[in-house]
Amino acid sequence: MSPQPVYKRVLLKASGEALMGSQGFGIDVAVAGRIASDIAEARAMGVEVGVVVGGGNIFRGVAVASKGGDRVTGDHMGMLGTVINALALATSLRKLDIDTVVLSAISMPEICESFSQRQALHHMAQGRVVIFAGGTGNPFFTTDSAAALRAAEIGAEAIFKGTQVDGIYSADPKKFPDATRFETLTHSEVLDKGLAVMDVAAVALARENSIPIIVFSIHEKGGFAQILTGGGRKTIVSDN
């Protein structure tokens, strides 16, 4: 008998860098396909999945601002990058016969549907994977904040943050091999320790809505499904 998933509805946050793979820029189609297969595994277990994708593999608004450019324009450009990534991931999912819809916080009716909570809940009730693009639709907010916001809006039972490492560490384990890995933390501990797994607004919003954050390596094939059933290596951020 297959293990039963711990959660019925989740929000997966995938960074733009994850889609980049080992390339220096853009989208590695093979990586997008593997992430899509992990999502397909979750759907096969009956888990409803919403996805928020970043855009750092294409453009970062803060990079423009740091060089004297306009932050608002830069963030709008970054939002367009998330739409590109969402369309790419949707294509990979559809190749696996997974019914998928892209909802953008910025209206682009020629290429995807516009976001509304009503539409998101409708599509999820129909068994579709819903990919949320365009961040929150507002400058000065990261896609981490978008992930926490969309998770609250769809009633997700957990936010799965796919990262470059297998959990939350006291420091970057790639730079500091002796960094401590945490098994569990509370939202407040993440904020108090200044652990940079998600931005402050995202963690605070998740805490306010009692949504656990589960941090795992998005590069581990099959890791998403394994953690959904209670296994795998991860850090759980929860106040319960």
Secondary structure by P-SEA (a helix, b strand, c coil): ccccccccbbbbbbccccccccccccccaaaaaaaaaaaaaaaaabbbbbbbbbccccccaaaaaaacccaaaaaaaaaaaaaaaaaaaaaaaaaaccbbbbbbcccccccbbbbcaaaaaaaaaaccbbbbccccccccccaaaaaaaaaaaacccbbbbbccccccccccccccccbbbbccccaaaaaaaccccccaaaaaaaaaabbbbbbbbccccaaaaaaaacccbbbbbccc
